[in-house]
Amino acid sequence: MKISAIAMFCAAVLGAVPTAQAERLKDLASIAGVRQNQLSGYGIVVGLDGTGDQTSQTPFTVQSIQAMLQQKGVNLPPGTQLQLKNVAAVMVTSSLPAFAQPGQTIDITVSSIGNAKSLRGGTLLMTPLHGADGQVYAIGQGNVLVGGVGAQAGGAQVQVNHLSVGKISAGATVERAVASNLGADNQIRLELKDTDFSTAARVVEAINDQFGAGIATALDGRVIRVRTPSSSDQRVAFIGQLESIDVNPARSSAKVIMNARTGSVVMNQSVMLENCAISHGNLTVTVGADTSVSQPAPLTGGRTVVTQTNTVEVKKDPGRVLNVKGGASLAEVVKAMNSIGTTPQDLLAILQALKAAGSLRAELEII
């Protein structure tokens, strides 16, 4: 393919999208303090069908089992060597939603940290989940669900999907709530997902038009302070209406994202070109080697000789010069690049040259 079909699809779609399209405020901004909190814990999965950790290579699994047995009142004789096949040490991770209260349940992810072959069919034992402050916010336990299967015998192995990570739906119970100061001093702060002074000004204007002058005030290009009712139920209703307000965000800045490893190029609809001329041509050098073997006749006393013949071929495709008029849009840029036969890798070099020449009016970012 001369150019990525995805890039052409994006050009067609973006060319049909209007420059200003209303979006809900909840899609443009978030409320300060209303966020998730990451939790993690160390646990043990038992009941595996011989697919657990190899204890000779994962001593921490044996130590964990010994410590657990001691807590349960089981004291092993000194020097006991445990040979475990149905146990695996795991890390348990989850996110505590905003305003989660004790007694609610959350989903957890169980990931092997040893060399267990599979967690399929295992059961996670009671595992405390800690926050960044070291406090326990949830307790996890339950049967691990793994979306895959594997089997091996006689040196042959078959595996479908990933077997060392599983999930437990509603597998953890919240034990501690995170304190929230939402509505403190009868105000909240809206944080735009992208810093943009024009969008911040439009958000303030839309909120004041809806609820009255002076309700919203922009602190900078990202944070907007909004006055709220003092009553909690009125505040919740107010925030619900606030999130549903339609706002026309400012047009995003022109940006070109290039992935040098895959050759992917993504441009937004704000990308424009100044007057420029683009020349494109490919030079292909092919180096080959032909091996021939000379075999002597029987009983002649000769020896076999291997000879190699090298060939070098140089092929140059005819270059083409394309004149691009100033103010060209994204669709015109993609069409122009396609007309001169550029591949995604060629497009990387051309865009870098255009940026260096000052003809590309966009921010160039290479990932």
C-alpha positions in Angstrom: 0.0 0.0 0.0 1.3 3.4 -0.9 -0.1 5.1 2.2 -1.8 3.8 5.3 -5.5 3.2 4.9 -6.0 4.5 8.4 -4.6 7.9 7.5 -6.8 8.1 4.4 -9.8 7.2 6.6 -8.9 9.8 9.1 -8.6 12.4 6.4 -12.1 11.6 5.0 -13.7 11.6 8.5 -12.0 14.8 9.7 -12.8 16.6 6.5 -16.5 16.0 7.2 -16.4 17.1 10.8 -17.4 20.8 11.5 -14.7 23.0 13.0 -16.8 23.6 16.2 -18.8 20.8 17.6 -20.5 21.0 21.0 -19.4 18.6 23.7 -20.7 17.9 27.2 -18.7 19.6 29.9 -18.2 16.2 31.6 -16.2 15.1 28.5 -14.0 18.2 28.6 -13.3 18.5 32.3 -13.2 16.6 35.6 -14.0 17.8 39.1 -11.0 18.2 41.4 -11.0 15.5 44.1 -13.3 13.2 42.3 -10.9 10.5 41.3 -9.9 6.8 41.7 -7.2 5.6 44.0 -4.9 2.7 43.2 -4.7 -0.2 45.5 -2.3 -3.2 45.6 -1.5 -6.2 47.8 0.5 -9.3 47.9 -1.4 -12.6 48.1 -1.4 -16.3 47.6 -3.4 -18.4 45.0 -4.0 -22.0 46.0 -5.8 -24.9 44.3 -3.9 -24.9 41.1 -3.7 -28.1 39.1 0.1 -28.5 39.3 0.7 -25.2 37.5 1.9 -23.2 40.5 5.3 -21.7 41.3 8.4 -23.9 41.3 9.4 -23.5 44.9 13.1 -24.1 44.2 13.2 -20.9 42.1 10.6 -18.9 44.1 11.6 -19.0 47.8 9.2 -16.2 48.7 6.3 -18.5 47.9 7.5 -21.0 50.4 8.1 -18.3 53.0 4.6 -16.9 52.4 3.0 -20.4 52.9 5.0 -21.0 56.1 4.0 -17.6 57.5 0.3 -18.2 56.7 0.4 -21.7 58.3 1.9 -20.2 61.5 -0.9 -17.7 61.6 -3.3 -20.6 61.4 -1.6 -22.4 64.2 0.3 -24.9 62.1 3.9 -25.2 63.2 6.2 -27.1 60.8 9.2 -29.0 62.1 12.5 -27.1 61.7 14.2 -27.8 58.4 11.0 -28.9 56.6 11.4 -28.5 52.8 8.0 -27.8 51.2 7.5 -29.0 47.7 4.5 -27.0 46.4 2.9 -27.3 43.0 -0.5 -25.9 43.5 0.4 -22.5 45.0 1.4 -19.3 43.3 2.5 -15.9 44.7 0.5 -13.0 43.1 0.1 -9.3 43.2 -3.5 -8.1 43.5 -4.4 -4.7 42.0 -7.5 -2.6 41.9 -8.8 1.0 41.8 -11.0 2.4 44.6 -13.7 4.5 42.9 -14.5 8.0 44.2 -17.0 8.0 47.1 -16.8 4.3 47.6 -18.1 3.3 51.0 -17.3 0.3 53.4 -19.2 -2.8 52.3 -19.2 -2.1 48.6 -17.4 -4.5 46.3 -14.9 -3.8 43.6 -13.2 -5.8 40.8 -9.6 -7.0 41.3 -6.9 -8.2 39.0 -4.6 -11.1 40.1 -1.1 -11.3 38.4 1.5 -14.0 39.0 4.9 -12.7 40.2 6.7 -16.1 40.1 7.0 -18.7 37.4 3.5 -20.2 37.7 2.4 -21.7 34.4 -1.3 -20.9 34.9 -3.7 -19.4 37.5 -6.6 -21.2 36.0 -8.9 -22.8 38.6 -7.1 -21.1 41.5 -8.5 -19.4 44.6 -7.1 -16.2 46.0 -6.8 -16.3 49.8 -7.7 -13.2 51.9 -5.5 -10.4 50.7 -5.4 -6.9 52.2 -5.2 -4.1 49.6 -3.2 -1.1 50.6 -3.3 2.5 49.3 -0.3 4.8 48.8 -0.5 5.8 52.5 -0.1 2.2 53.6 -3.6 1.9 55.0 -5.8 -1.1 54.2 -8.8 0.1 52.1 -10.1 -3.3 50.8 -9.9 -7.0 51.4 -9.8 -9.4 48.3 -10.6 -13.0 48.1 -12.3 -15.4 45.6 -12.0 -17.7 42.6 -9.7 -16.5 39.9 -11.2 -16.3 36.4 -8.6 -16.7 33.6 -9.7 -16.1 30.0 -7.5 -18.8 28.4 -6.4 -22.4 28.5 -3.1 -24.3 28.0 -1.9 -27.9 27.8 1.5 -29.6 27.3 2.7 -33.1 27.0 5.7 -34.9 25.5 7.5 -31.6 24.6 4.4 -30.2 22.8 2.6 -27.2 24.2 -0.6 -25.4 23.3 -1.7 -22.1 24.9 -4.6 -19.8 24.2 -4.4 -16.3 25.6 -2.6 -15.2 28.7 -2.7 -17.6 31.7 -0.7 -15.8 34.4 -3.2 -13.0 34.9 -6.8 -13.4 36.0 -9.7 -11.3 37.3 -12.2 -11.6 40.2 -15.4 -9.7 39.6 -16.6 -8.1 42.9 -13.6 -9.9 44.5 -12.8 -7.2 47.1 -14.8 -5.6 49.8 -14.2 -1.9 50.7 -13.2 -1.5 54.3 -12.3 2.1 54.5 -13.6 5.2 52.7 -11.5 8.0 51.4 -12.2 11.4 52.9 -13.7 13.9 50.3 -13.8 17.6 50.6 -16.2 18.1 47.6 -18.0 21.4 47.9 -15.8 22.8 50.6 -16.3 26.5 51.0 -19.3 26.1 48.7 -17.2 25.8 45.6 -15.7 23.2 43.3 -12.9 23.3 40.8 -13.2 22.0 37.2 -10.0 20.8 35.6 -9.9 20.8 31.8 -8.3 17.6 30.4 -6.2 19.8 28.0 -4.9 23.2 28.9 -6.5 25.7 26.6 -7.3 29.4 27.5 -9.9 29.7 24.8 -11.7 26.6 25.9 -11.6 27.7 29.5 -13.1 31.1 28.6 -15.9 29.4 26.6 -16.6 27.1 29.6 -16.9 30.0 31.9 -19.2 31.8 29.5 -21.4 28.7 29.1 -21.7 28.2 32.9 -22.6 31.8 33.6 -25.1 31.9 30.8 -26.8 28.8 32.3 -26.7 29.7 36.1 -26.0 33.4 36.2 -23.1 35.8 36.1 -20.3 35.3 38.6 -20.9 31.6 39.2 -17.8 30.5 37.3 -14.4 32.1 37.3 -11.3 30.9 35.3 -8.2 30.7 37.4 -5.9 29.8 34.5 -6.0 27.9 31.2 -6.9 24.7 33.0 -8.7 25.3 36.3 -12.2 26.9 36.6 -13.7 27.7 40.0 -17.5 27.3 40.3 -19.7 28.4 43.2 -22.1 25.7 44.4 -25.2 25.6 46.7 -24.5 25.0 50.4 -26.9 22.0 50.7 -25.5 18.7 49.7 -28.5 17.5 47.8 -28.8 20.8 45.9 -25.0 20.6 45.2 -25.4 17.1 43.7 -28.2 18.3 41.5 -26.3 21.4 40.5 -23.2 19.3 39.5 -25.4 17.0 37.5 -26.8 19.9 35.5 -23.3 21.4 35.3 -21.8 18.3 33.6 -24.6 18.3 31.0 -23.8 21.8 29.7 -22.8 21.8 26.0 -19.6 23.7 25.2 -17.9 24.4 21.9 -14.2 23.8 22.6 -11.6 25.8 20.8 -10.0 24.2 17.8 -7.0 22.1 18.9 -3.5 23.1 18.0 -2.0 21.6 14.8 -0.1 18.5 15.6 1.5 15.6 13.7 2.3 12.5 15.7 4.8 10.1 14.1 5.8 6.6 15.3 9.3 6.0 14.0 9.1 2.3 14.8 5.9 1.4 13.0 5.8 4.2 10.4 2.4 5.4 11.6 1.6 9.1 11.0 -1.5 10.8 12.5 -2.4 14.4 11.8 -5.3 16.4 13.1 -7.6 18.6 11.0 -5.7 21.8 12.0 -2.5 20.8 10.0 -1.8 23.3 7.3 1.0 23.8 4.7 2.7 26.9 3.4 3.7 27.1 -0.3 6.2 24.4 -1.0 7.5 22.0 -3.6 8.1 18.3 -2.7 10.3 16.0 -4.7 10.1 12.3 -4.1 12.1 9.4 -5.6 13.3 6.0 -4.5 16.7 4.5 -5.0 16.8 0.7 -4.6 20.0 -1.3 -4.3 19.8 -5.1 -4.5 22.8 -7.2 -3.6 22.5 -10.9 -4.4 24.7 -14.0 -4.4 24.4 -17.2 -6.5 26.2 -20.3 -5.3 27.3 -23.0 -7.7 28.9 -26.4 -7.0 31.4 -28.1 -9.4 31.4 -31.9 -8.9 34.2 -33.9 -10.5 33.6 -37.2 -12.3 33.9 -40.4 -10.3 37.4 -41.9 -9.9 39.1 -38.8 -11.5 40.8 -37.7 -8.3 39.3 -34.2 -8.5 37.6 -32.4 -5.6 34.3 -30.6 -5.2 34.6 -26.8 -5.7 32.0 -24.3 -4.4 31.9 -21.0 -6.2 29.9 -17.9 -5.4 28.9 -15.2 -7.9 27.8 -11.8 -6.5 25.3 -9.5 -8.3 24.6 -5.9 -7.6 21.5 -4.2 -9.1 20.7 -0.5 -8.7 17.2 0.7 -9.6 16.1 4.3 -9.3 12.4 5.2 -9.6 11.8 8.5 -11.4 11.4 11.4 -9.0 8.4 13.6 -9.1 8.1 17.2 -8.0 4.8 18.3 -6.4 3.8 21.9 -5.9 1.5 22.4 -2.8 -0.3 25.7 -2.5 -0.3 27.5 0.8 -3.2 26.8 3.2 -3.6 23.2 2.2 -5.8 21.2 4.7 -5.3 17.7 6.1 -7.2 16.1 3.3 -5.2 17.9 0.7 -2.0 17.1 2.4 -2.8 13.3 2.5 -4.0 13.4 -1.2 -0.8 15.2 -2.3 1.4 12.8 -0.5 -0.5 9.8 -2.0 -0.2 11.3 -5.5 3.6 11.2 -5.5 3.7 7.6 -4.2 4.9 8.1 -0.6 4.9 5.2 1.8 4.4 5.8 5.6 8.2 5.6 6.1 8.7 8.2 3.3 6.1 10.4 4.8 8.1 10.6 8.1 11.1 12.0 6.2 9.0 14.4 4.1 7.2 15.8 7.1 10.5 16.3 9.0 11.9 18.1 5.9 8.8 20.3 5.6 9.1 21.2 9.3 12.7 22.1 8.9 11.9 24.2 5.9 9.2 26.1 7.8 6.4 25.0 5.5 4.6 22.7 8.0 2.4 24.8 10.3 2.1 22.1 13.0 3.9 20.7 16.0 5.9 17.6 15.1 6.1 14.9 17.8 7.9 11.7 17.3 7.1 8.8 19.7 
